[in-house]
Amino acid sequence: MNLSRRETRLNGTERCAAVSRALGPVYDVIVNLQGDAPLTPPWFLEALIEAIDADPDCGVATPVLRCDQQALDGFLEDRRAGRVGGTTAVFDAAGRGLYFSKEVIPYTGRGMKPGESIPVFHHVGAYAYRRNALLDYVDWRTGPLETWEGLEQLRFLENGAVVRCVEVQARGRVFWELNNPGDVPRIEAALASQGMD
């Protein structure tokens, strides 16, 4: 089977659905890694699989990483410079995604109180899906939020599906995604520090 990207497959979720449909019901859980996130550690994926295995009603799970001050500063600097950088996520107490944006959400302009945790979560470009959620996804039309933000996971939200946000820990590793040319040196340095240069 040729798994290469076809022009009719607009995003990774659609490509995963096409592969799942072609293979048939062999695999109930499909994991999607995105090529712009080479620093994604294996425990992020393990957390997704654990979350989806623990909840039979969970159709989609994706990792989120609480921003430290350096990551938040990177997001805010990208915005000030007019660059679209990574994606941020907000979710409820049960981990159900409320919204994903290429803007920094929630608003951070009020300043932080001493000892307060940064409430901004970096959405990591990886997903675990149940097969039925993928097949539903490709039957739905692209909505205005997905179109405006350019974020495929918003199609689930726009159609009333739950996207489970699974909080993960960096465990001392630098995590950043390749969104702009200026991200290349940062990612190369992180890979070198992990002995992968």
C-alpha positions as CSV (number, residue, x, y, z in Angstrom):
1,M,0.0,0.0,0.0
2,N,1.3,3.4,-0.9
3,L,1.0,5.7,2.2
4,S,2.3,8.8,0.5
5,R,0.4,12.0,0.7
6,R,-2.1,12.5,-2.0
7,E,-3.4,15.9,-3.1
8,T,-7.0,14.9,-2.1
9,R,-5.8,14.3,1.5
10,L,-5.6,17.7,3.0
11,N,-4.3,16.9,6.5
12,G,-2.8,14.1,8.6
13,T,-6.1,13.0,10.1
14,E,-7.6,12.5,6.7
15,R,-4.6,10.5,5.6
16,C,-4.9,8.3,8.7
17,A,-8.5,7.8,7.9
18,A,-7.7,6.8,4.4
19,V,-5.1,4.3,5.6
20,S,-7.5,2.9,8.2
21,R,-10.3,2.5,5.7
22,A,-7.9,0.7,3.2
23,L,-6.6,-1.7,5.9
24,G,-10.1,-2.4,7.2
25,P,-10.9,-2.9,10.9
26,V,-7.5,-4.4,11.7
27,Y,-6.4,-1.7,14.2
28,D,-8.8,0.0,16.5
29,V,-6.3,2.7,17.6
30,I,-4.2,4.7,15.1
31,V,-1.4,7.1,16.2
32,N,-0.5,10.1,14.0
33,L,2.9,11.7,14.4
34,Q,3.5,15.0,12.6
35,G,6.8,15.6,10.9
36,D,7.2,19.1,12.2
37,A,7.5,17.8,15.8
38,P,10.8,15.8,15.7
39,L,11.4,16.4,19.4
40,T,8.2,14.4,20.5
41,P,9.5,11.9,23.1
42,P,8.0,8.4,23.3
43,W,6.3,9.0,26.6
44,F,4.0,11.5,25.0
45,L,2.7,8.8,22.7
46,E,2.5,6.3,25.6
47,A,0.3,8.7,27.5
48,L,-2.0,9.1,24.5
49,I,-2.4,5.3,24.1
50,E,-3.0,4.9,27.9
51,A,-5.6,7.6,27.8
52,I,-7.5,6.2,24.9
53,D,-7.2,2.6,26.3
54,A,-8.6,3.7,29.7
55,D,-11.7,5.3,28.2
56,P,-13.7,3.4,25.6
57,D,-15.7,6.6,24.8
58,C,-12.5,8.5,23.9
59,G,-12.3,8.8,20.2
60,V,-9.4,11.3,19.9
61,A,-6.5,12.1,22.3
62,T,-3.7,14.6,21.9
63,P,-0.9,15.7,24.2
64,V,-0.6,19.2,25.8
65,L,2.4,20.5,27.6
66,R,2.2,23.3,30.2
67,C,4.4,26.2,29.0
68,D,7.3,27.2,31.1
69,Q,8.3,30.9,31.0
70,Q,10.8,30.3,28.1
71,A,8.1,28.5,26.0
72,L,5.6,31.2,26.7
73,D,8.1,33.9,25.8
74,G,8.8,32.1,22.6
75,F,5.1,32.0,21.7
76,L,4.6,35.7,22.5
77,E,7.8,36.7,20.6
78,D,6.5,34.8,17.5
79,R,3.2,36.7,17.7
80,R,4.9,40.1,18.2
81,A,7.1,39.4,15.2
82,G,4.1,38.4,13.1
83,R,5.1,34.8,12.9
84,V,2.6,32.0,13.3
85,G,4.3,29.6,15.7
86,G,2.9,26.6,17.7
87,T,-0.6,25.9,18.7
88,T,-2.0,26.4,22.2
89,A,-5.0,24.6,23.8
90,V,-7.6,25.2,26.5
91,F,-9.5,22.4,28.0
92,D,-11.9,21.7,30.9
93,A,-11.2,20.0,34.2
94,A,-11.9,16.6,32.6
95,G,-9.4,17.2,29.8
96,R,-12.0,17.8,27.1
97,G,-10.6,20.3,24.6
98,L,-12.5,23.6,24.5
99,Y,-10.4,25.3,21.8
100,F,-7.1,25.1,19.9
101,S,-5.5,28.2,18.4
102,K,-2.4,29.5,16.7
103,E,-2.9,32.5,19.0
104,V,-1.7,32.3,22.6
105,I,-4.8,31.3,24.6
106,P,-5.9,32.0,27.3
107,Y,-5.0,35.7,27.3
108,T,-1.8,36.3,29.3
109,G,-1.7,40.1,29.4
110,R,-2.8,40.6,33.0
111,G,0.5,39.3,34.3
112,M,1.2,36.4,36.7
113,K,0.9,36.5,40.4
114,P,3.9,35.1,42.4
115,G,3.8,31.3,42.5
116,E,1.0,31.1,39.9
117,S,1.3,28.4,37.2
118,I,1.3,29.6,33.6
119,P,-2.1,28.7,32.3
120,V,-0.9,28.2,28.7
121,F,-0.6,24.8,27.2
122,H,1.4,24.0,24.1
123,H,-0.5,21.6,21.8
124,V,1.8,18.9,20.6
125,G,1.3,17.7,17.1
126,A,0.4,14.0,17.7
127,Y,-2.9,12.2,18.0
128,A,-4.3,8.8,18.9
129,Y,-7.6,8.0,17.3
130,R,-10.2,5.3,17.4
131,R,-11.0,4.0,14.0
132,N,-14.6,5.1,14.2
133,A,-13.7,8.7,15.1
134,L,-11.4,8.8,12.0
135,L,-14.2,7.5,9.7
136,D,-16.6,10.1,11.2
137,Y,-14.1,12.9,10.7
138,V,-13.8,12.4,6.9
139,D,-17.6,12.5,6.6
140,W,-17.8,15.9,8.1
141,R,-17.3,19.1,6.2
142,T,-14.5,21.5,7.0
143,G,-15.9,24.2,9.3
144,P,-15.1,27.9,9.6
145,L,-12.9,27.5,12.7
146,E,-10.8,24.8,11.0
147,T,-10.5,26.9,7.9
148,W,-9.6,30.1,9.8
149,E,-7.1,28.6,12.2
150,G,-5.8,25.9,9.8
151,L,-6.0,23.3,12.6
152,E,-7.5,19.9,11.7
153,Q,-8.5,19.0,15.3
154,L,-11.1,21.8,15.2
155,R,-13.3,19.8,12.9
156,F,-13.9,17.3,15.7
157,L,-14.9,20.2,18.0
158,E,-17.1,21.9,15.4
159,N,-19.0,18.6,15.1
160,G,-19.5,18.0,18.8
161,A,-16.8,15.4,19.2
162,V,-14.6,15.3,22.2
163,V,-10.8,15.8,21.8
164,R,-9.1,14.6,25.0
165,C,-6.2,16.7,26.0
166,V,-3.6,14.6,27.8
167,E,-1.2,16.7,29.9
168,V,2.4,15.4,29.5
169,Q,5.7,16.4,31.1
170,A,8.9,17.3,29.2
171,R,11.0,15.5,31.9
172,G,13.9,18.0,31.4
173,R,13.8,17.9,27.6
174,V,13.4,20.9,25.4
175,F,10.2,20.7,23.3
176,W,9.5,22.9,20.3
177,E,8.1,22.3,16.9
178,L,9.3,23.4,13.4
179,N,6.9,26.2,12.5
180,N,9.3,28.9,11.2
181,P,12.8,29.0,9.7
182,G,14.1,30.4,13.0
183,D,13.0,27.2,14.8
184,V,15.6,25.1,13.0
185,P,18.6,26.1,15.1
186,R,16.6,25.6,18.3
187,I,15.5,22.1,17.2
188,E,19.0,21.2,16.0
189,A,20.5,22.3,19.4
190,A,17.9,20.2,21.2
191,L,18.6,17.1,19.1
192,A,22.3,17.6,19.6
193,S,21.8,17.8,23.4
194,Q,20.1,14.4,23.1
195,G,22.9,12.9,21.1
196,M,21.0,12.9,17.9
197,D,23.0,15.3,15.7
